[in-house]
Amino acid sequence: MRAINRRAFLRLASVGATSLTILRRLGASEAPRSHPNVIFIYSDDMGFGDPSCYGNKEVLTWNIDRLAHDGTRFTEFHVASPICSPSRVAVTTGMYPARWQINDFLHERKANHEHEQMDWLDPKAPSLARTLKTAGYATAHFGKWHMGGGRDVKDAPLPSAYGFDESLVSSHPLEGMGPALDPKVPRHETTAAFVDRTTDFIRRANGRPFYVNLWPMDVHTPHVPDPERLPQFDNVPKGHRNFDAVL
């Protein structure tokens, strides 16, 4: 395997999900002919109109645009939910999140009860990672979790309950259980830290097919850009400056 450069890896940021299709294919009676490696980059709070390939005239997202040009750019699609937790449940299970009683972002127990939802995703739910692990994949989750755990919910299942061999969640108080990123890591460096773990995991896969969730949260408030990059956006209106620099 060729050496992976972190900066080059970061340039390949994209958003996409084909969970239900993969679950169906791997669940079919005929075994798949190949085992492609999968890196699922799911950027928290990035709207479909934020990348320039979808019409953003304020900032150019060169590398996302490159992926759109070389891959598939969806112009007609259905989103199961635009909110943190239920959207993650949808791409994890391939099902409407309400079927698993998660319809809003997971919070403390009182708020979850008021919203008539569970405190975490039922580990008995279908899981893309578990399906791929059964098919022989090495599996990992690095980044935002938000499918259970955090605040006063201290007994939520670990990511391993959903089929992940390794995990590292963010240090946000709403986050999941298990190993978490050191809270001393500056916010604008969190994605790089998760990328480091991802590239390390890929190297250690040693030829075994792998599936990785790389789920950054840079464009979720608060927007904290790299100070070295911020001057490039001096001409952007103040209200958009930090967001555009992060994007």
Protein Blocks (a to p, Z undefined) as FASTA:
>chain_A
ZZddfklmmmmgccddfklmmmmmmmpmbdcfbdcdddddddehiafklpmknopakbcc
fklmmmmmmmccdfbdcdfbfcfklmmmmmmnopafklnopabdcddfklmmmnopafbd
cfkbccfklmmmmnopacddedjfklggejjllkbccfklnopabdcddfbfkbcedjdd
dfklcfklmmmmmmmmmmmmmmmnnopacddddddfklpccddddfklmmmmmmgcfklm
mmmmmZZ
